[in-house]
Amino acid sequence: MVGRFFPALRRAAVVLTLFTLVALAGAPGAAVAAEEPTDAAPMAVIASAPADAPGWSTLFRDDFNGPAGTAVGPQWEHEIGTWGTGAIDRTTASTANVFLDGTGALGIRALRDASGAWTSGRIITADKSFSAPAGGRVLMTASVRLPAVADPTGYWAAFWALGRDANAQIDWPRTGELDMLEAVNGTPQLIQTLHCDLPDGGACDEPFGITSGLLECASCLTGFHTYSTLIDRTEPGAERLEFFVDGVSTHVVEEAEVGESAWDAAIPNDFFLILNLAIGGGLPNGVCGCDSASVPKTSGGTMSVEHVAVYRSDPPAPSIPTITGTATAGSTLVAVSGRDVAVMYQWRADGAAVSGATGASFAVPGTLVGKRISVTVSAPDGADAATSLPTARVTAGTLGAVTPTISGTARLGSTLTASPGAWTPSPVILTYRWRANGVDIAGATGKTLKVATTQVGKRITVTVTGSKIGFTSAQQTSAPTAVVVR
């Protein structure tokens, strides 16, 4: 409802200009049904209400079942008082004004008492957290029959939503207002509007808002029709707001039209829904060019609502990466991202990031024995991160052991040298043990051995033992070499 948080006196001065511009901005001669739908998915969801639709989850729905004359259910709260832009009715919680009709509809009725005072109804959803996630969509929809009375001038029926900021505060219009349906004076027209940004001017040209103009809809006076708004955040930087009547697209507002700052202040917010029927005020005045509150009008007009529903389509879950290879120290694991775009990698051990491990493959160090390895894949900007299932616990690796050789002449007084070969994975800690005829030579634990008298005539070998953290130790023994007698 245009500018409902503006003082009525301030708004009275601009309302005629407002609705002259509204009419010019729209296409008054074009019937709603002439528009073509731009997206079959919202149509399918609108058609399904209040049932679930494939690919969408239901955040809220009410089809208003209950005995005739009973109060609306606990999913709604009454707002009591006199509201906004010059309306003269006082809203109440009385079932004379807000009630179930016993046939599966809610009634909001405007009544004039003997003194000429008007009462009506205004209800809001108890749930105030309806929002579109980044990359997803939310659809707010209601099936409404407009009031039908002999003298309707001044009647103002509305189905709309208000956004709240991160502190759950309404800062109109910065935090956003979505008008799915505003219809006044019993004319065959309706208006749909986005309000945002500054109270005067700004990205949404307030207090007018970015409006559809007055849309011709003669059939909207004769029965129930479905009015909806889709917040579509599937394309970063190219988000959009789309309004529908009976699944037909009627008005679209693009993020680029509003600008990133004003858009982000309004559209990603949590919203709540409002249903109300007012008498008099800025919009009826502007459309009739009169003081709609003082024009004679028929008491008892009722806005009927068959159902209200809110649906959300979440963004597709990012592909979960997988890991190929065996989780053993010294082995190489490879990440399979499951995406056909450039990605970043971060390998983890028991959930903690491994420093420097940011490639598509990962050589498992022995320090991670006993831990489970996973990999997180994300877009280059860090978005859409997804983490693989962890591997089994890393087991000890096997060293690549090499049989050593002995060089040098095996005779008294000469020096023999052990050549251990290239053990893997490097580096490997190597130790030596020299033996004569299989018996340890005392103190002979270096890489070289000077042949002593006690080894003459014996067969000399060297055993190399390799060790490394996270790997099973291994031993290799050289072929024997005989010490010749001089």
SELUMFI-431427 format. One line per 3 residues: number of its first residue (from 1); their letters; for each residue x, y, z of C-alpha. Coordinates in steps of 0.5 Angstrom, whole numbers, padded with zeros to 4 digits. Each point is the difference from the previous one (the first is absolute). Layout:
BEGIN
NUM> A> X Y Z  ...;
This chain:
BEGIN
1> MVG> 0000 0000 0000  0003 0006 -0003  0004 0004 0006;
4> RFF> -0004 -0003 0006  0006 0003 0005  -0001 0007 -0003;
7> PAL> -0004 0005 0004  -0007 0000 -0003  0000 0008 -0001;
10> RRA> 0007 0000 -0003  -0002 -0005 -0005  -0007 0003 -0002;
13> AVV> 0004 0006 -0003  0003 -0005 -0005  -0005 -0006 -0001;
16> LTL> -0003 0003 -0006  0006 0001 -0004  0002 -0007 0002;
19> FTL> -0006 -0003 -0003  0001 0004 -0006  0007 -0002 -0001;
22> VAL> -0002 -0007 0002  -0005 -0001 -0006  0004 0003 -0005;
25> AGA> 0006 -0005 0002  -0004 -0006 -0001  -0004 -0002 -0006;
28> PGA> -0008 0001 0003  -0002 -0003 -0007  0003 -0006 0000;
31> AVA> -0003 -0006 0004  0004 -0004 0005  -0002 -0007 -0005;
34> AEE> 0004 0003 -0006  0007 0000 0004  0003 -0007 -0001;
37> PTD> 0003 -0004 0005  0008 0001 0001  0001 -0007 0004;
40> AAP> -0004 -0006 0000  0003 -0002 0007  -0004 0006 0004;
43> MAV> -0006 -0002 -0004  0000 -0007 0002  0001 0002 0008;
46> IAS> -0005 0005 -0001  -0005 -0005 -0003  0002 -0005 0006;
49> APA> -0002 0005 0006  -0001 -0002 0005  0003 -0007 -0002;
52> DAP> 0008 -0001 0000  0003 0000 -0007  0006 -0003 -0003;
55> GWS> 0006 0003 0002  -0003 0005 0005  -0001 -0001 0007;
58> TLF> -0006 0003 0004  0002 0006 0005  -0007 0002 0002;
61> RDD> -0007 -0002 -0003  -0007 0001 0003  -0006 -0002 -0004;
64> FNG> -0005 0003 0006  -0004 -0006 0001  -0005 0001 0006;
67> PAG> -0007 0001 0003  -0003 0006 -0003  0001 0006 0005;
70> TAV> 0006 -0002 0003  0006 0003 0001  0006 0000 -0004;
73> GPQ> 0006 -0005 0002  0006 0001 0004  0004 0000 -0006;
76> WEH> -0002 0008 -0001  0000 0006 0005  -0005 0006 0000;
79> EIG> 0003 0007 -0001  -0005 0004 0004  -0001 0008 -0002;
82> TWG> 0000 0005 -0005  0005 -0001 -0005  0004 0004 -0005;
85> TGA> -0002 0005 -0006  -0007 0003 0002  -0004 -0006 0001;
88> IDR> -0006 0001 0005  -0001 -0007 0002  0002 -0003 0007;
91> TTA> 0002 -0007 -0001  -0002 -0005 0006  0001 -0007 0002;
94> STA> -0008 -0001 0000  -0003 -0006 -0004  -0004 0005 -0003;
97> NVF> 0005 0002 -0004  0005 -0005 -0001  -0003 -0007 0000;
100> LDG> 0000 -0007 -0003  -0006 -0001 -0005  -0001 -0007 0001;
103> TGA> 0001 -0002 -0007  0008 0000 0000  0001 0008 -0001;
106> LGI> 0002 0005 0005  -0004 0007 0000  0002 0007 0001;
109> RAL> -0006 0004 0001  -0001 0008 0000  -0006 0002 0004;
112> RDA> -0003 0007 0002  -0003 0001 0006  -0006 0004 0002;
115> SGA> 0004 0006 0001  0004 -0001 -0006  0006 -0002 0002;
118> WTS> 0004 -0006 -0004  0003 -0006 0003  0004 -0005 -0004;
121> GRI> 0006 -0005 0001  0007 -0001 -0001  0004 -0006 0001;
124> ITA> 0007 -0002 -0001  0004 -0007 0001  0003 -0002 0006;
127> DKS> 0006 -0003 -0004  0004 0006 -0002  0006 -0004 -0003;
130> FSA> -0002 -0001 -0007  0006 0001 -0005  0003 -0002 -0006;
133> PAG> 0007 -0003 0001  0006 0002 -0004  -0001 -0004 -0006;
136> GRV> -0007 -0002 0001  -0007 0003 0000  -0006 0001 0004;
139> LMT> -0007 0001 -0003  -0006 0003 0005  -0007 -0001 -0003;
142> ASV> -0007 0001 0002  -0007 -0001 -0003  -0004 0006 0001;
145> RLP> -0007 0002 -0002  -0001 0007 0000  -0006 0004 0004;
148> AVA> -0006 0000 -0004  -0005 0006 0002  -0005 0005 -0003;
151> DPT> 0004 0006 0002  0008 -0002 0000  0003 0007 0000;
154> GYW> 0005 0000 0006  0001 -0008 0000  0008 -0002 0000;
157> AAF> 0001 -0007 0000  0008 -0002 0001  0004 -0006 0000;
160> WAL> 0007 0002 0001  0007 -0002 0004  0005 0004 0004;
163> GRD> 0007 -0001 0001  0004 0000 0007  0008 0002 0000;
166> ANA> 0005 -0005 0004  -0003 0003 0007  -0007 -0002 -0002;
169> QID> -0002 0008 -0001  -0004 0003 -0005  0003 0006 -0003;
172> WPR> -0005 0002 -0006  0002 0000 -0006  0007 -0002 0001;
175> TGE> -0002 -0007 0002  -0005 -0001 -0005  -0007 -0001 -0001;
178> LDM> -0003 -0004 -0006  -0007 0001 -0002  -0003 -0006 -0003;
181> LEA> -0007 0003 0000  -0003 0007 0001  -0007 0001 -0003;
184> VNG> -0004 0006 0001  -0007 0003 -0001  -0003 -0006 -0003;
187> TPQ> 0003 0002 -0007  0003 -0006 -0004  0007 0001 0001;
190> LIQ> 0005 -0002 0005  0007 0003 0001  0007 -0004 0002;
193> TLH> 0006 0004 0003  0007 -0001 0003  0002 0005 0005;
196> CDL> 0007 0001 0002  0006 0005 0002  -0002 0007 0002;
199> PDG> -0006 0003 0003  0000 0005 -0006  0003 -0001 -0007;
202> GAC> 0006 -0005 0001  0000 -0007 -0004  -0007 -0001 0000;
205> DEP> -0003 0007 -0001  -0003 0000 0006  -0006 0002 0002;
208> FGI> -0002 -0003 -0006  0004 -0007 0000  0002 -0004 -0007;
211> TSG> -0007 -0001 -0002  -0004 -0004 -0005  -0005 0006 -0001;
214> LLE> -0007 -0002 0000  -0001 -0007 -0003  -0007 -0001 -0003;
217> CAS> -0003 -0006 0003  -0008 0000 -0001  0000 -0008 0002;
220> CLT> 0003 0002 0007  -0006 0003 0002  -0004 -0007 -0001;
223> GFH> 0003 -0005 0004  0006 -0003 0003  0007 0002 -0004;
226> TYS> 0007 -0002 0002  0005 0006 0002  0007 -0002 0001;
229> TLI> 0007 0003 0000  0007 -0004 -0001  0006 0002 0002;
232> DRT> 0005 -0003 -0004  0008 0000 0002  0002 -0006 -0004;
235> EPG> 0005 0005 -0004  0005 0004 0004  0000 0007 -0002;
238> AER> -0006 -0001 -0004  -0006 -0002 0005  -0007 0002 -0002;
241> LEF> -0007 0001 0003  -0006 -0002 -0004  -0007 0001 0001;
244> FVD> -0006 -0005 -0002  -0007 0000 -0001  -0003 -0007 -0001;
247> GVS> 0007 -0002 -0002  0001 0005 -0005  0006 0005 0001;
250> THV> -0002 0007 0000  0005 0004 0003  0008 -0001 0001;
253> VEE> 0005 0004 0003  0007 -0002 -0001  0006 0001 0005;
256> AEV> 0004 0004 -0005  -0006 0005 0000  0000 0001 0007;
259> GES> 0008 0000 0001  0004 -0005 0005  0000 0004 0006;
262> AWD> -0008 0001 0000  -0001 -0007 -0002  0004 -0003 0005;
265> AAI> -0003 0004 0006  -0007 -0002 -0002  -0001 -0007 -0004;
268> PND> 0004 -0005 0004  -0004 0002 0006  -0004 -0004 0004;
271> FFL> -0008 0002 -0002  -0006 -0001 0004  -0007 0000 -0004;
274> ILN> -0006 0005 0001  -0007 -0001 -0002  -0005 0007 0001;
277> LAI> -0006 0003 -0002  0000 0008 0001  -0005 0005 -0001;
280> GGG> 0003 0007 -0003  0007 0002 -0001  0005 0002 -0005;
283> LPN> -0001 -0005 -0005  -0008 0000 -0001  0001 0008 0000;
286> GVC> 0005 0000 -0005  -0004 -0005 -0005  -0007 0003 0001;
289> GCD> 0003 0008 0000  -0004 0001 0006  -0001 -0001 0008;
292> SAS> -0001 -0007 0000  -0002 0000 0007  -0006 0004 0000;
295> VPK> -0003 -0002 -0006  -0006 -0005 0001  0002 -0007 0001;
298> TSG> -0003 -0007 0001  0001 -0003 0007  0002 -0007 0000;
301> GTM> 0005 -0001 -0005  0004 -0006 0001  0007 -0002 -0003;
304> SVE> 0000 -0008 0000  0006 -0004 0000  0000 -0007 -0002;
307> HVA> 0007 -0002 0002  0007 0003 0001  0007 -0003 -0001;
310> VYR> 0007 0001 0000  0005 -0005 -0004  0007 0000 0000;
313> SDP> 0005 -0003 -0006  0007 -0001 0003  0006 0001 -0004;
316> PAP> 0003 -0007 -0003  0005 -0003 0005  0007 0000 -0002;
319> SIP> 0002 -0006 -0003  0004 -0004 0006  0007 -0001 -0002;
322> TIT> 0003 -0007 0001  0007 -0003 0001  0003 -0006 -0004;
325> GTA> 0006 -0003 0003  0002 -0004 0006  0001 0004 0007;
328> TAG> 0007 -0003 0001  0006 0004 0002  0004 0002 -0006;
331> STL> -0006 -0001 -0005  -0003 0005 -0004  -0007 0002 0000;
334> VAV> -0004 0003 -0005  -0006 0004 0000  -0006 0000 -0005;
337> SGR> -0004 0006 0001  -0006 -0002 -0004  0000 0007 -0003;
340> DVA> 0002 0003 -0007  0002 0006 0002  0007 0003 0003;
343> VMY> 0000 -0002 0008  0004 0001 0006  0002 -0006 0004;
346> QWR> 0002 0000 0008  0002 -0007 0003  -0002 -0002 0007;
349> ADG> 0002 -0004 0005  -0005 -0002 0005  -0003 0006 -0002;
352> AAV> 0005 0005 0001  0004 0003 -0006  0006 -0002 -0002;
355> SGA> 0005 0005 -0001  0002 0001 -0008  -0004 -0006 -0002;
358> TGA> -0004 0004 -0005  0001 -0004 -0007  -0004 -0005 -0003;
361> SFA> 0004 -0006 0003  0003 -0001 0006  0006 -0004 0002;
364> VPG> -0002 -0003 0007  0006 0002 0005  0001 -0005 0006;
367> TLV> -0002 0005 0005  -0007 -0001 -0002  0000 -0008 0002;
370> GKR> -0006 -0001 0004  -0004 0006 -0003  -0006 0000 -0005;
373> ISV> 0001 0004 -0006  -0005 0005 -0004  0000 0005 -0005;
376> TVS> -0004 0006 -0001  -0001 0003 -0007  -0003 0007 -0001;
379> APD> 0000 0005 -0005  0006 0005 -0001  -0004 0005 0004;
382> GAD> -0001 -0005 0006  -0008 -0001 -0002  -0003 -0006 -0001;
385> AAT> 0005 -0004 0005  -0002 -0008 0001  0004 -0005 0003;
388> SLP> 0001 -0007 -0001  -0001 -0006 0004  0006 -0002 0004;
391> TAR> 0005 -0005 -0001  0001 -0006 0004  0006 0001 0005;
394> VTA> 0006 0001 -0003  0005 -0006 0001  0007 -0001 0001;
397> GTL> 0004 0000 -0007  0005 -0004 -0003  0007 0002 -0001;
400> GAV> 0003 -0001 -0007  0006 -0004 0002  0006 -0001 -0004;
403> TPT> 0005 -0006 0001  0007 0003 0002  0006 -0001 -0003;
406> ISG> 0007 0000 0002  0006 0003 -0004  0008 0000 0002;
409> TAR> 0005 -0006 0000  -0002 -0005 0006  0007 -0001 0003;
412> LGS> 0004 0002 0006  0000 0007 0001  -0004 0002 -0005;
415> TLT> -0007 0004 0000  -0006 -0003 -0002  -0006 0005 -0002;
418> ASP> -0007 -0001 0001  -0005 0003 -0006  -0007 0000 0003;
421> GAW> -0003 0002 -0007  -0006 0005 0000  -0005 -0002 0005;
424> TPS> -0007 0003 -0001  -0004 0005 0002  0006 0004 0001;
427> PVI> 0002 0002 0005  0001 -0007 0004  0005 -0001 0006;
430> LTY> 0005 -0005 -0001  0004 -0004 0005  0005 -0005 -0002;
433> RWR> 0003 -0007 0003  0006 -0004 -0002  0000 -0007 0001;
436> ANG> 0006 -0005 -0001  -0003 -0007 -0001  -0007 0002 0002;
439> VDI> 0003 0003 0007  0000 0007 0002  0006 0003 -0001;
442> AGA> 0001 0005 0007  -0001 0007 -0001  0000 -0001 -0008;
445> TGK> -0007 0005 -0001  0003 0005 -0005  0000 0000 -0007;
448> TLK> 0007 -0003 -0001  0004 -0005 0003  0007 -0001 0001;
451> VAT> 0002 -0007 -0001  0003 -0003 0006  0004 -0006 0001;
454> TQV> -0006 -0004 0004  -0003 0001 -0007  0005 -0003 -0004;
457> GKR> -0003 -0007 -0004  -0007 0002 0002  -0006 0002 -0004;
460> ITV> -0002 0008 0001  -0007 0002 0000  -0003 0007 0001;
463> TVT> -0008 0001 0002  -0003 0006 -0001  -0006 0002 0004;
466> GSK> -0005 0006 -0002  -0005 0004 0004  -0005 0005 -0001;
469> IGF> -0006 0003 0004  -0006 -0003 -0002  0004 -0006 -0004;
472> TSA> 0001 -0007 0002  0008 -0001 0001  0003 -0004 -0005;
475> QQT> 0007 -0004 0000  0004 -0002 -0006  0007 -0004 0000;
478> SAP> 0005 0000 -0005  0003 -0006 -0004  0006 -0002 0004;
481> TAV> 0007 0001 -0002  0006 -0004 0002  0006 0003 0004;
484> VVR> 0006 -0003 -0004  0006 -0003 0004  0007 0004 -0002;
